[in-house]
Every structure is written in structure tokens, then in C-alpha cells.
Amino acid sequence: MAIGDKYKGFTRFLINNHKSGNDVLHMTFDMIEEVLGFELPASTRRYKWLNEKTHSYAMGWLNAGFLVDECNLETQTVRFTYKPSEVAAILTRVYDEERTTRSRSKKFVKVVDTIAKPSETEIVNYLDRWDHVEQYRLQEKALNQLFGETYPHNTALHEVLVKVAALNQFYSTNIFKVFDVAKHIMTLNIDARLSTKDVNIVNEIATVSYENGKMRNFYSFATKYCSHHYPDDYPIYDSYVEKMLLFFKEKDQFCQFKTQELHEYERFKSILCQFRCFYGLENVSLKKIDQYLWQVGKIHFPNKY
């Protein structure tokens, strides 16, 4: 299924409006769902809609040449405006990244014979390697104590600040304003939602709006923050994990997905669960699978700086 195919009915709706001379549309969420014939993702009612490829529903309006230039979560209304030139620039980036992905998949072929098929034995071997690297072992021990014993809750800003700073330092997540991120997490009241394993909280933690109006997406950091509270329920997204999932998709076709789907946490977790089922790893926790994929990716597809 191509990007945004699920929302092609809404694309046709917007195109027809443009043809009728309606280039600015004010719609409620309920009106949009009526056009779609199904409910919007729960996340659309929690944070503002962005014209980004990482949200598949955004392709519903982008493919019609429209942008969302106003979103009011209180009134649950959206304004769509026809801006084809700006949309063209966004879609060009989408298709350029798809070409990059296809090019990268050719490189994957070169290492097929050097990467063993995922198995419980293979994972145990890599976990043993992990335990023998002092830095990995002690950093993980320190974070487990910090999140699980010292500051298990997220109701005091100074405690959240320490956890954000520690994760940022150990994992190099490129957060330059840790205080702002900690304050953002405090506004979300995440403890109850974490305890119920709410996957939507990850993308909400990731999307940080600064006072100057700029927004940053700390997706990988957000998965790590949730994972260190509930490691078996919140697997970590990382560029190495992404590379390995793409590699095994190309090699064994364990699941069909686009790269950007890995950036929507509910879908990412679903893909990882399909990976576990496909290779008969039901007895292995997502945490252990995550550690295994990260190590294999780091060895075979190292980042070039």
C-alpha cells in the first residue's frame, strides 16, 4: 500500500473541493471522520496536526495539494488551504527519501551471507557480548537503578530533569535543552499512561515545542525514556534497529512496511512483534530482541560520521 492510500477518499474529497473553487476549508474532526468513513488516530486529538510524511494521514491532504495551516485541539477544528507549490516541496523530500531507501537496500544485499538468521541461540550469543562490554553493562545498570529505584515516578521536575540528562548523556540523543524537555514531559502526566502501556505517549513525549515556536522531534529519546520505565513493553527505536528491520524485510519479507512507519510508535512496536513471531522468538522479550538488533546493526551497518 502506498503512503496515504488509507486516506485516498479524503484526497479525492479535497481535490473535488478545489475543482469547485473551494481552496480554503474549515472542518471539524467529526466532519473529516464522516468523509473518511472511519475514526482518526487517537493521537490526532492530542497534539497538533503537522504537514509531515511521518504521519500517514497527512498524505491524505498533501496528495491533494493542501496544507494544514491551522489546528485547534480545543474546538477540534482544522483549516486546510490549497498551496500546491509548498506541498510539492514536501512531497519531493518524501520521494527522495524513498529513492534513498531503495538504494540502501541494494547495499544490504552485500552483507546477506554475513548475518545469521535470527534465532534464540543467536540472540543469546549477542546478549552475552553485551554483558562483556563494561560500558554497556554499567550504563544499563545505572539507568535501571535511576528509573526503577531512585526516581521511578514523573511528578517532580528535578527528578525528571535528572533522568532526561542521564539518558541524553549516555545515549547521545542530541538534546541541547534538557530542561525544556523535562518540563514538556511534566505537562503530559505520563505515569498512569505508562502503567497501562499506552503506546501513544511515546510520540507525544517526542514532540517538543519551544518558546520560540520551533518544534523538535526526539523520537528515539522518547522510546528510550519509556523503555527505561517498562523495558518489556516499550522497545527502543534506534537507527541501528531501523537498519536491521529494513534488512530483514528485504531479505526474508517478514513484514511489509515503509521506513516512515517505524517513526509511528504503535506501528513500530507492531512490526517488531511481527519480527518476533516470524522468526519463532515468542519466548524472547522485546527488550532482548532490541539489544540484539542494535548490536548486529552497529557491527554490519555502522554510522559514518
C-alpha positions as CSV (number, residue, x, y, z in Angstrom):
1,M,0.0,0.0,0.0
2,A,1.4,3.4,-1.0
3,I,1.9,6.2,1.5
4,G,-1.5,7.7,2.5
5,D,-3.6,5.1,0.5
6,K,-5.8,4.6,3.5
7,Y,-6.8,8.3,3.2
8,K,-7.3,8.5,-0.5
9,G,-11.0,9.1,-0.1
10,F,-10.2,12.3,1.8
11,T,-7.7,13.2,-1.0
12,R,-10.5,12.9,-3.6
13,F,-12.8,15.0,-1.4
14,L,-10.2,17.8,-1.2
15,I,-9.5,17.6,-5.0
16,N,-13.2,17.9,-5.8
17,N,-13.5,20.9,-3.5
18,H,-10.5,22.6,-5.3
19,K,-12.1,21.9,-8.6
20,S,-15.3,23.6,-7.3
21,G,-13.3,26.7,-6.3
22,N,-13.0,25.8,-2.6
23,D,-9.4,26.3,-1.7
24,V,-9.8,27.0,2.0
25,L,-11.9,24.5,4.1
26,H,-12.7,24.7,7.8
27,M,-13.6,21.3,9.1
28,T,-14.3,19.7,12.4
29,F,-12.6,16.3,13.3
30,D,-16.1,14.7,13.1
31,M,-16.7,16.1,9.6
32,I,-13.3,14.6,8.5
33,E,-14.2,11.2,10.0
34,E,-17.5,11.3,8.2
35,V,-15.7,11.8,4.9
36,L,-13.2,9.0,5.8
37,G,-15.7,6.5,7.0
38,F,-13.6,5.6,10.0
39,E,-12.1,7.2,13.1
40,L,-8.9,9.2,13.0
41,P,-5.9,8.0,15.0
42,A,-6.2,8.8,18.7
43,S,-3.1,10.9,18.5
44,T,-4.8,13.5,16.3
45,R,-6.9,14.6,19.2
46,R,-3.9,15.0,21.5
47,Y,-1.4,17.1,19.5
48,K,-1.5,19.5,16.6
49,W,-1.5,18.2,13.0
50,L,1.7,18.6,11.1
51,N,2.4,18.5,7.4
52,E,4.9,15.7,7.8
53,K,5.4,12.5,5.9
54,T,5.9,10.6,9.2
55,H,2.1,10.9,9.8
56,S,0.4,8.7,7.1
57,Y,-2.9,10.6,7.5
58,A,-1.1,13.8,6.4
59,M,-0.6,12.3,2.9
60,G,-4.4,12.4,2.6
61,W,-4.3,16.2,2.3
62,L,-0.8,16.6,0.9
63,N,-1.6,14.4,-2.1
64,A,-4.5,16.8,-2.9
65,G,-2.2,19.8,-2.8
66,F,-3.5,21.1,0.5
67,L,-1.7,22.1,3.8
68,V,-3.0,22.3,7.3
69,D,-2.3,25.8,8.3
70,E,-4.4,25.9,11.5
71,C,-5.4,23.2,14.0
72,N,-7.3,23.9,17.2
73,L,-7.4,21.0,19.6
74,E,-9.9,22.6,21.9
75,T,-12.5,23.1,19.3
76,Q,-11.3,20.1,17.3
77,T,-11.2,22.1,14.0
78,V,-8.7,22.2,11.2
79,R,-8.2,24.6,8.3
80,F,-7.0,23.2,5.0
81,T,-5.6,25.6,2.4
82,Y,-4.6,24.8,-1.2
83,K,-0.9,25.5,-1.6
84,P,0.4,23.3,-4.3
85,S,3.9,24.8,-4.6
86,E,4.6,24.3,-0.9
87,V,3.2,20.8,-1.0
88,A,5.4,19.9,-4.0
89,A,8.5,20.7,-1.9
90,I,7.3,18.5,0.9
91,L,6.5,15.6,-1.5
92,T,9.8,15.9,-3.2
93,R,11.5,15.2,0.1
94,V,9.3,12.2,0.6
95,Y,10.1,10.6,-2.8
96,D,13.8,11.5,-2.5
97,E,13.9,9.5,0.8
98,E,12.1,6.6,-0.9
99,R,14.8,6.5,-3.6
100,T,17.5,6.6,-0.8
101,T,15.8,3.7,0.8
102,R,15.8,1.7,-2.4
103,S,19.5,2.5,-3.0
104,R,20.3,1.5,0.6
105,S,18.5,-1.9,0.1
106,K,21.0,-2.7,-2.7
107,K,23.8,-2.3,-0.2
108,F,22.1,-4.7,2.2
109,V,22.5,-7.5,-0.4
110,K,26.2,-7.3,0.0
111,V,26.1,-8.5,3.7
112,V,23.3,-11.1,3.4
113,D,25.7,-14.0,3.8
114,T,27.4,-12.5,6.8
115,I,24.3,-12.0,9.0
116,A,22.9,-15.2,10.5
117,K,19.1,-15.8,10.6
118,P,17.6,-14.6,13.9
119,S,17.2,-17.3,16.4
120,E,17.2,-17.7,20.2
121,T,20.7,-19.1,20.1
122,E,21.9,-16.1,18.0
123,I,20.3,-13.7,20.4
124,V,21.8,-15.4,23.5
125,N,25.2,-15.0,21.8
126,Y,24.7,-11.3,21.3
127,L,23.4,-10.7,24.8
128,D,26.5,-12.4,26.1
129,R,28.6,-10.0,24.1
130,W,26.6,-7.2,25.6
131,D,27.3,-8.4,29.1
132,H,31.0,-8.5,28.4
133,V,31.2,-4.8,27.3
134,E,31.7,-2.9,30.6
135,Q,30.4,0.4,29.3
136,Y,27.1,-1.1,28.1
137,R,26.6,-3.2,31.2
138,L,27.3,-0.5,33.8
139,Q,25.4,2.2,31.9
140,E,22.4,0.0,31.8
141,K,22.7,-0.9,35.5
142,A,22.9,2.8,36.4
143,L,19.9,3.7,34.3
144,N,17.9,0.8,35.7
145,Q,18.6,2.0,39.2
146,L,17.8,5.6,38.4
147,F,14.5,4.9,36.6
148,G,13.4,1.8,38.7
149,E,14.5,2.7,42.2
150,T,15.8,6.3,42.7
151,Y,13.2,8.2,40.6
152,P,10.5,5.8,39.4
153,H,7.9,8.5,39.0
154,N,7.5,11.6,36.9
155,T,5.8,14.0,39.3
156,A,8.8,16.2,40.3
157,L,10.6,18.3,37.8
158,H,14.0,17.9,39.3
159,E,13.7,14.1,39.2
160,V,12.6,14.1,35.5
161,L,15.4,16.5,34.7
162,V,18.0,14.1,36.1
163,K,16.5,11.2,34.0
164,V,16.4,13.3,30.8
165,A,20.0,14.4,31.4
166,A,21.3,10.9,32.1
167,L,19.6,9.4,29.0
168,N,20.9,12.3,26.8
169,Q,24.4,11.8,28.1
170,F,24.6,8.0,27.9
171,Y,22.8,7.7,24.5
172,S,23.9,11.0,22.9
173,T,20.3,11.9,21.9
174,N,21.3,15.4,20.9
175,I,19.0,17.3,23.3
176,F,20.6,20.7,23.9
177,K,17.8,22.0,26.1
178,V,17.2,19.2,28.6
179,F,15.3,21.5,31.0
180,D,12.7,22.3,28.3
181,V,12.3,18.6,27.5
182,A,11.9,17.8,31.2
183,K,9.2,20.5,31.5
184,H,7.4,19.1,28.5
185,I,7.3,15.6,30.0
186,M,5.9,17.1,33.2
187,T,2.9,18.5,31.3
188,L,1.9,15.1,30.0
189,N,1.3,13.4,33.4
190,I,2.7,10.2,32.0
191,D,2.8,7.8,35.0
192,A,-0.7,6.4,34.7
193,R,-0.5,6.1,31.0
194,L,2.9,4.3,31.2
195,S,1.5,1.8,33.7
196,T,-1.3,1.0,31.2
197,K,1.2,0.6,28.4
198,D,-0.2,3.4,26.3
199,V,1.9,3.5,23.2
200,N,0.6,6.9,22.1
201,I,2.6,8.6,24.9
202,V,5.9,8.0,23.0
203,N,5.1,10.3,20.1
204,E,3.7,12.9,22.5
205,I,6.9,12.9,24.6
206,A,8.9,13.1,21.3
207,T,7.2,16.2,20.0
208,V,8.6,19.2,21.9
209,S,7.5,22.8,21.2
210,Y,9.9,25.5,22.3
211,E,9.0,29.1,23.4
212,N,10.3,30.5,20.1
213,G,7.7,28.4,18.2
214,K,10.1,25.9,16.9
215,M,9.3,22.2,17.2
216,R,11.7,19.3,17.6
217,N,11.0,15.6,17.4
218,F,13.1,13.5,19.8
219,Y,11.6,10.2,18.8
220,S,14.4,7.9,19.7
221,F,14.9,9.6,23.0
222,A,11.2,9.2,23.8
223,T,11.3,5.5,23.2
224,K,14.3,5.2,25.5
225,Y,12.6,7.2,28.2
226,C,9.5,5.0,28.2
227,S,11.6,1.8,27.8
228,H,13.6,2.5,31.0
229,H,10.3,2.6,32.9
230,Y,8.8,-0.5,31.3
231,P,11.5,-2.2,29.2
232,D,9.4,-5.2,28.2
233,D,6.5,-3.1,26.9
234,Y,8.3,-0.2,25.2
235,P,11.0,-1.4,22.8
236,I,13.6,1.2,21.8
237,Y,13.8,2.7,18.3
238,D,17.3,3.4,17.1
239,S,18.9,3.9,13.7
240,Y,20.6,0.5,14.0
241,V,17.4,-1.2,14.9
242,E,15.8,0.5,11.9
243,K,18.5,-0.7,9.6
244,M,18.2,-4.3,10.7
245,L,14.4,-4.3,10.4
246,L,14.8,-3.0,6.9
247,F,17.5,-5.5,6.1
248,F,15.4,-8.5,7.3
249,K,12.3,-7.1,5.4
250,E,14.4,-7.1,2.2
251,K,15.9,-10.5,2.9
252,D,13.0,-12.6,4.3
253,Q,9.9,-10.4,3.7
254,F,8.8,-10.9,7.3
255,C,6.6,-7.8,7.1
256,Q,5.7,-5.1,4.6
257,F,6.2,-1.5,5.7
258,K,7.6,1.8,4.7
259,T,10.6,3.4,6.5
260,Q,8.5,6.2,7.9
261,E,6.1,3.7,9.5
262,L,8.9,2.9,12.0
263,H,8.6,6.5,13.3
264,E,4.9,6.0,14.4
265,Y,5.5,4.1,17.6
266,E,2.4,1.9,17.6
267,R,3.3,0.7,14.1
268,F,7.0,0.3,15.1
269,K,6.1,-2.0,18.0
270,S,3.7,-3.9,15.8
271,I,6.5,-4.5,13.2
272,L,8.8,-5.7,16.0
273,C,6.2,-8.1,17.3
274,Q,5.8,-9.5,13.7
275,F,9.6,-9.9,13.5
276,R,9.5,-11.9,16.8
277,C,6.6,-14.1,15.5
278,F,8.1,-14.7,12.1
279,Y,11.4,-16.0,13.4
280,G,9.8,-18.0,16.2
281,L,11.1,-15.8,19.0
282,E,7.9,-15.6,21.1
283,N,9.9,-16.7,24.2
284,V,12.3,-13.7,23.9
285,S,11.3,-10.3,25.3
286,L,11.2,-7.3,23.1
287,K,13.9,-5.8,25.2
288,K,16.3,-8.6,24.4
289,I,15.4,-8.5,20.7
290,D,16.1,-4.8,20.7
291,Q,19.6,-5.3,22.2
292,Y,20.3,-8.0,19.7
293,L,19.2,-5.9,16.7
294,W,21.1,-2.9,17.9
295,Q,24.4,-4.8,18.2
296,V,24.0,-6.5,14.8
297,G,23.2,-3.2,13.2
298,K,26.2,-1.5,14.8
299,I,28.5,-4.2,13.5
300,H,27.2,-4.5,10.0
301,F,25.8,-1.0,9.2
302,P,28.0,1.4,11.3
303,N,27.1,5.1,11.0
304,K,29.6,7.2,9.0
305,Y,30.5,10.4,10.7
